[in-house]
Amino acid sequence: MSPLTLSAVIEKHIRHLCLTDFPCGRGSWRKAVDSAEETETEETDSLLDLLICPHSPWWHDASWSPQALTLRKLAMLSPEHLHTNFIHKHFTTLRIVDENVSVVDGGLLKFSKLEELVLSANRISEIPADNLPCTLKILELRANRLSALNSLTSPPPPHLQYLGLGSSSLGSCQDIANLSGKHWPQLVCLDLSDCEFEDQRALLSALTTLPCLKTLVLEGNPFTLAPSYPGSTVDTLPRLSCLDNSWITPEERHRFKGLAKLSDVIVDQASATVRVGGVMGIPDPLMNVDENAPDFPVVTYSYFITYEFLTQETPVNLKVASESKCDTDHETEDGSTDADPQSVKNCKIEKSAPDTGELNPEGTCCDIAHVSRHSTSKQTWSEHMDFSDTQVHTVSDLGGLKKFLNHGLYLRVEEEKVLSWPASSEDVAVTKPSQSVKEKNGGKERECPIKSGSTKDKSKDKKKKSVPDLVNDAPVRRSLGSVHVPLQSLLKGDRKVEILCDLGTLHVESVVEAAPTCKKASSLSLSLAEIGLDLGKKIKEEKKDDKDSKRRGSSGTGQKNTASSKGKGKAGREQEVDVVPADSSVCVRLQPATVELSVELEKWESESEARRLLHTKQIPKSAETGRLS
């Protein structure tokens, strides 16, 4: 596909104006000035209405230039003035937006009186300054493919007052050098938003050489995430009136006065505080537990919140705290390990989130370096669980942090289930000798009270022995739900994002679904001692039934009743475990689950605050150097 030139697109728009067709130009519909013949002609006002009315079939979109409509009127009123040179000189503003223009050619020089040129959202990678009219005052190049400013500054239009370079990949040292007052002596407004500038001090040093700069837009650059922004910019550029579409007040100048002198100790790094608060709407896992369910296994549930954030550490030394680290030795519900594919593959971001916002569908966390998972502490279920988890993340890779904030944060609600079983006979045998040794080491004085103890003490001992020791299986984790949290506003100047994450309605794990698994697991893991406990319970129940039958009498009817009751009891127990109620397969729906979350960037509010924070951070370093000396 051949590149599309700017002059070709402009000429196409001019042709679509139909300057020689009805109702413009000369034709039978126009009454000649010196003509005495009475022919059917249109009045001038009617022709003007046909040009202006949006519902007219002769109306044309003239948003690409304010002079397009005036040129059509002129073609209707004075068509004799229309010629190619006049048309080109008539335009002072051209707005060619999102029309796939890739080349700014020399044909633009025909528009010798052009003052405003808007070329946003095209495919321009280079703009030769020789192809720009010298009369140009406004040049908008936002959202193009610019990667360097060398061609634009050799030499630039001398009267340019506004330059828009936002949403481009500019950010190199050479680009900073090309933003000096030597190239732009009359520049009043400069838009560098959403670029890739990371060296704040070098950029501000270059911008101080612009003598007429009054308005500056820098939001969206990586260095704006540092705590020193915007204070250092306000103090470094005293002639600046407006920063990031906000007027600079005298109070702000006073608060930030002297902050530029701290540039030697200011480090371009960001500090983000993530807080996880209360959680509501998680369904009760025990709401459908049957009272006649088996005693074992004992199931315990705990809940925690996980999210991924950028970390300061390198992949070799990437270690997260005990609760922050992704545990890989836990089993999931399908029997596999809990090694999340996202953490294994450098934490690839889920694409199943309903709200993707402005995310690039092809973008993943693989493009972002050193993403780690943080987990809150575990809590047992309650209607309102307050985690009160606060984590401070310090990041020096500001470019990586910008990419991370553009992608957003993914928050998950995790459930951990632990099955506990009675200890096997081998485990009990190991514990008994240790108790006898302790008794012997205690001497005869400790043995005597046990031997001469009363029957009450013996009954208590029997009760204690009847409670088996429990052995826990490997925890089984599952994700109840996840939600995407957009953080792009932190790149647009917001200091804090506070949101109530809505995960939708979560589903309760069906109790009858767990019953077959428990029965299957018990058949595999129950030891002979545990089977003995079950048999003992059955024998006790049979003895009770025999006693009741003897009290009633030894008649055949009583025995039949006893036998039938046993059969019913046994069948009843089998039904409690194996038979699935009709309504138990339906998932219980509750209120939507919500999680309180806030992400806040550290920003210095004054010069004194910056000096105090820097002093507290430098105290540990000075103490270490003192100990080493």
N, C-alpha and C positions, 0 to 999 in steps of 0.2 A: 504494500500500500504506500503510495507516494505521500510525502509530507504535505500537510495542508498549510498554505501560507496565509498570513494575516490579510494581505491586500486582496486575495481572492475572496475571502469571506466578506470583506467590506463591500467589494463590488457586487457581490450577490445580493446583499441587503439593499444596495442602491437600485438594482434592477427590479427588486420586488416592490419598490415604491410606485412603479408604473407611472412615471412622470409624464409620459406622452399619451397615456390612455385615459378614457373616461373615468372620472370627471375632470381630470387634469388635462393639460396640453391643449392643442388646437384641434378642432373637429367640427362636425356638423351640429354638435350640441351647443357650440359657442356662437354668440351673435357677434358678427364683425362690427367694428366701430363705424366704418364708412359705408356699411351695406344698407341699401334702402329696401331690399327685399324683405318681406314679412314671412319668415320661416319659423318653424317650431324650434324654439331654443329654450334652454334652461336658465332660470335666474341665478345670479351669483350666490345669493343666500342659500338657495336649495342645493347648489353644488357644494357649498361649504358644509352644509349639514351632512351630506353624503360622505364627506371626508372625516368629519369629527365623530359622528354617531357610532358607538361601538357595535350596534346591531346592523349597521349598514354592510351590505356585501362588498363595498369598496373600501371598507376600513382596514387599515394595516397596523400591525404591531410596530410601534416606533420606540420601544423601550431601549433599543440599542443606541439611540442618540436623540437628545431633545431637539436637534435641528432637523430631524427627519420630517416631522409634521409641518414645520414652518417651510421646508423646502417643497412639500406637496402643495401647500397653499400658494406659494409663490409660482409654482408651475401652473396653477389654475388661473391666477390673477394676471401674471406677466410671463407667459410661457416664452416670450422672445428672449428673455434673459438667460435661459437655460443653455449652458454649454459645459463641456467637460471640466474646463479649468475653474469655472464659477462654482460648480457643484463641489469640487474638492476643497476649494477655499471656504465654502459655506460652513463646513463642519469644524466645530471647536471641541466637541466631546464625542468620544467613541467608546462604547461599552460592549465588548465582545466577550461574553461570559459563557463558559462551558460549551464551546463549539469545536473542540478538538484541534485547536490551532497549535501547531508545533514549531513554526518558523516565523520570525518577525523579519520580513524581507524589506528591501529598499523601496517597495511600492508605497510604503507608509509616508515617505517624504513628499508625496504629492499633496498631502494635507498640510499645507504650509502654515496654517493658522491653528493647528491643533494644540490645545492646552491641557486636555484631560484624556488619558488613555487608561481604560480599565480592561485587564486581560485575565481576570480571575478564573480559576478552575479549568485551565487548559493544560496542554502538554508541552509547554515551553521549557526547554532545558538551558537555553542560552539566549541572551538578548544583546546583540551588537549595538553599542551606543551610536555608531555611525548611521544606523537606520532609523533613529528617533529624531523627530523634528526638534529644532533648537528652541522652539516656542513652548515646549512641553513644561507644565508646572505640576501636574499630578500624574503619577505613574503607580498603578495598582497591579501587582503581580502575585497576589495571594493564591495559594494552593496550586502552584505549578511544580515543575520538576527541576527547579534551580538547585544547583549544587555548588556554584561558585559565582563570585561577583566580578571576576576579572574582566570579562567582556563588557560589562555595564559601566565600568569606570575608566574607559579609555577612548576619549574622555566622556563623562556623563553630560546630560543636558545642563547647561549652565544656570538656568532659571528654575530648576526643580525645587519645589517647596514641600511636596508630600511624596514619600516613597513607602510603598507597602510590600513587604517581603515575607509576610506571615505564612505559616504552614508550609515551610520548605525545609530542606535538609542543610541549610546553612549553619555554620558553627565552627569552622576551622580558624586557625590563626590568621590565614591570609584573608579570610572574610572579615575578620575584626580589623585588620589593617586597612581594608578598603572602605571602612565606615568612618573615615576621618574627615575633618573639615577641609582638607586639601581637595577632596573630590566633591564635596557637597557644601559649598559656602553659604547657600541660601536655604538649606533644608530646615523647615520648621517642625514638621511632623514625621516621625519614623515609626513604622510598625514592624517589629521583629517577633511578634507573638508566635508561639508554637513552633519555634525553631529548635536547634540543637546546641545552643550556646551553653557551655558548662563553666568556663572560666569567667567568673563574675568580675574580678578585679581588672583583667585585661580589657574586657568589653567596656566597662565604665571609663577606663582610662582613655580609650579611643573616642568615646562619645563626648568627653569633656572638650574635645577639639572642635565640635560643631558649634559655631558661634551663635546661630539663630534657633537652636533646638528648644522648643517649648512643650511639645507633646510627644510622649514616648510610650509605647506598648511593648511590654516584655513578658507578660504572663504566658505560661505554657512552656517556657524554657526550663531545662533541668536545674539551673542555678537558682531559680525563684523558689525552689523547695527548701533552700537553706534558711536557717533562722535569721540570718543577717538581712534577708530581703523582706520588705522593700526599704528598710531603714538606711542601709548603706547607699542605695541608689538616690534617695532623697538628699542625703548629706553630700554625696559626691557631685551631684548636678544641681548647683544652687539656682541656676536660671530656669530650671524646669518648672512648668506650671501644672501639668497634668500627667499623671502616671497611671497606666492601665485603666483609662477611662474614668479616673477619679481625680478631682482637683486636690492639689496639695495645700493644706491649710497651714497658717503660721504656727499653730500648736504642734503640728507634726514636725515641722522644721526645727522647732525648739527641742522637742523630745529626742530627735535623732541627731542633734548637733554634736559633733565629735566622734560619731560612729565610724566615719571614713578613716580616722586616724588609727583605728584598730584593725585595719586591713592586713597588717603583717601577722596578726595572731588569729585572724578569722580563717577557719577551715571550711571549705565548701562541702559540707555534709549535712544530711537531714536527720531529724529525730521525730519519729512518729509514735504516738501513744495509742494503743488499741485497747479498748475496754469492752468487756462482755459482761452485761448485767443480768437482769432477770429473764427467766424463760418460763413461758406459760403455754398450755395447750398440749403438752405431751400426754398421751393417754396412759391411764393406769394399767400396768401389765398384769395386775392381779384382779382386775375387775370381774373376770369371768372364771375365776378359779373355782372348781367344784369342791365342796366340803368333803366329799367322799373320795377324793383323788388319793393316789398312793402317797405314803409318807416320804418315799424317796423316789427320785432325787430331790433335794432341797434346791430350789431355784432362787437365785438372788439377782436383782437387776440394779445397774448403776448407769448414770448418764453423764455425758460431758460434751463440750463444744470444741470443734477443731476448725482452724482456718490456716491459710498459707500466707506467708509474708516474706518480703525480701530480707535477707540476712547479711550481716557484715562479713561473715567468715568465708574462707576459701573452701572449695570442695574437699580438700584433703583434711582440713581441720574442722569440717562442718559437724559440730556436735551440739545437740539441743538438750535441754534439761530433761529430767526423767519424765515429766509430763508432756514436754514439748516434742520429744523424740517419737518418731513413728515406730511403734512396736511391731516387729515382724514375726514374733514367735507366737502370736495369738491366732486362733482358728476363727474362720468366718463360718457363716451358717451353712455353706456348701462343703465345708470340710477343708478348704484350702487355707493357706496362711493369710494373714492380714496385711501383707506387703502390698500397699496400694500401688496400682500401676502408675498413678500420677507421680508418686514419690520415687518410684524406681526409674521412670523415664523423665527425671528432672521435673517432676510435678506438672504433668501436662494438664491444662485447665479443662474441666468438663465443658462439653458443648450442649448438655441436656438442660441447662438452666433456661427457664422460660423467658427471662428478661435479659437480653444481651446488650441492650442499649446501643452504644456506638462502637461496639467491639468489632474488630476485624475477625471475620469468621475463620480465617486461616491462622490467626495469631494464637499462640499457646505460651505457656510458661517456659517452654524450652527456649524461647527467644530471650528470656530474662534470666540473668545469672543468679545462682545461689538462693533459690526459693526453698524455705523450710516450713515444716508444719508445726504449729503450736497447739497444744491441747490444754484445756482448763482442768481443774481438779474434778474428780468424780463425785457425784452426789446421788443419793438414793432418791427414789421418785417422791415428788410432792406436787401439789397443784401449782405452786410458784416456787421455782428453784432459783435462788439468787447466787450466781457464781462469783460476782464481784472480782473478776479476773482483770488485772491490768498488766500490760506488757509494753515495754518501751523498746522500739526497734531503731537502732542507729545505723544509717546507711551512708556510705561515702560514694557509692556508684550512683550518682544522681541521674545519669542517663538511663540506667536500669530501673531506677525507681519511677521515672516518668513512664516507661513502658508498662511497668506493673500497675500504676494507677490508671493508665488508659484501659488496660484489660479488666481491672476491677478485682475485687476480693471475693473468694468463694467460702462460704460458711456452712458447716455441716453440724447436724445433731447426731451424735453417736450413742448407741446403746451397747452395753456390755452385759452379757448373761453368763453366769457361772453356775454349773451344776455340781452339787456336793453329794457324795455317796458315803455310806458307812465304810470305815476302814476294814481292810481284809484281816484274816486271822494272823497273818505273818506280822502285820504292823502292830497288832495287839500284843503278840508274844514278845516283840522287841521292847515294848514299854514296860511290861510287868517286871522283868529282872531289875530294871533300873529302880523301880519303886522298892523292891526288897532290899537292894543294896543300901539305899538311903535309910531304910528302917534299921538295918544292921549297924550302919555307921552311927546311927543315933543312940544305940545301946539298948539294954534291956528295959530301961525305964520307958522307952517309947513303945516297945512291943507289948508290955503288960496291959496298958489301958485298952489296947485293941482286943487282946484275948479275953479280958474280963469285962468287956463292954456289954451293955445291955442289949436286949432284943431290938430296941428302937434304933440303936446305932447300926446294927446289922441290917435292918430294913432300909436305912438310909444308904448304906453301902450298896445294897442290892439295886436300889433305884439309880444310884450313880453308875453302876456297872451296866445297867440296862440301856443307858443312853450311849450309843456308839459314837466313836470318834469319826469325824467327817473328813473326807479327802476331796479336794477340789479338782475338777477337770480344768483343762486349759480354757481360758475365757473365750467366749464366742462374741464377736463384735459384728454389728451391722449398722449401716447408715440409715437413719430414719427419714432424712430429708436434707436437701441442700438448697441454698439460695445464693444468687449472685448479687453482690453489693457494688453498685457503680461508684467510682471514686474520682471521676473526671473533674468534678467541681474543685477538688484540691489543686488542680492545675490551672484553674481559672481564677484563682485568687482567694477562694474560700479557705479558712483556717481549719474548720472542723466539719466533719460529716457525722451527723447523729441520726440514726434511722432505727425504726422498729421493723426488723426483718420478718416478713410473713412467709412461712414455709408451707402454707396451706394445711389442709386437714390430714393428719397422720393416721395410720391404721394400726389397730391393736393386733398384736400377734395372737392368733387363735389358740386357745388352750387345747382344743382337740387336735390341733396340728402337732402340738408338742407331746401329746400322750403316746402315739405310736413310737415316736423317737425315744421317749423315755423308756417305754417297754422294751424296745430293741436294744437300747444301750444297757439296760439293766441285765438283760440276758447275756450280754457280752462281758460286763464288768463286775457283776455281783459275785462275790466269793462264796465259799461254802459256809463261812460264818454268817454272812448276810442271809443266805437261804435258811440257815438254822433259825435265825431270828424270825423269819416269816413263818416257818413251821411252828415255832413256839407260840406265836400269836394265834395261829389256827387251832392248836391244841387247847389253848386257854379258852377260846371261843366255844369249842366243842364241849369242854368240861362245864362251862356255864350253861350251855344248852341241856346237858345231861342232868345237872342239878335242878333246872327248871322243870324238866320232865318228871323227875322223881317226886318233886313237890306236888305236881298235879296228879301223879299216880302212875302205876306201872302198866296201865291198860294199853291195848294195842293201838287204840285211837291216839293215845298220847304219843306213842312211839311214831305212829304215822305222821302226827302233826310235827313232831320233832324232826323227822326225816324230811318232811316237806319244807319245814322252815329252813333246814340246812340247805336243801336244794335251791330254795328261793334266794337265800343269802348268797350262795356261791354264784348263782346265775346273776344276781343283782350286782355283785362285784365285777363279774365279767362285763356286764353291760356298762358299768360306770367307766371302764377303761377302753373297751373296744367299740361300743356303739356310739356313733356320732349323732348328736341331736340335730334336728333339721335346721334349727336357726343358728347353730353354733358356727357354721361355715361362713356366715355373713360377717364381714368386718364391721366393727363398731366405729362409727364416725363421731368425732367430737369437734370442739371448736378449733379454729385454725391455730397452729403452733406459732408463737412469736418469740423472737430473741432480741433483746436490747443490745445495740452495738454502736460504738462511736470510734472514729478514727480522727485524731487531732495532730496537726503538724506544729512543732515548736516554732514560735516566732517571737523575736525580741521586740518589745513594745517601746523601749527607750535605750539610750546609750548607757545609762546607769545600770539597767537590768542586764544588758549584754556584758558590761564589765564585771558585774557580780557573778554571773554564771561562768564566765571564762575564768575568773579567779578560783571558784570552787572546783572547776575541772583541772586546774593546774596544780592544786595543792597536793594531790597524791603523787604526781610526777616529781615534784620538788622533794617530797619526802623520800621517795625511792632513790633519787640521786644523792641525797644526804647520807642515806644508809650505805650506799655503795662507796662513797668517798671515805 
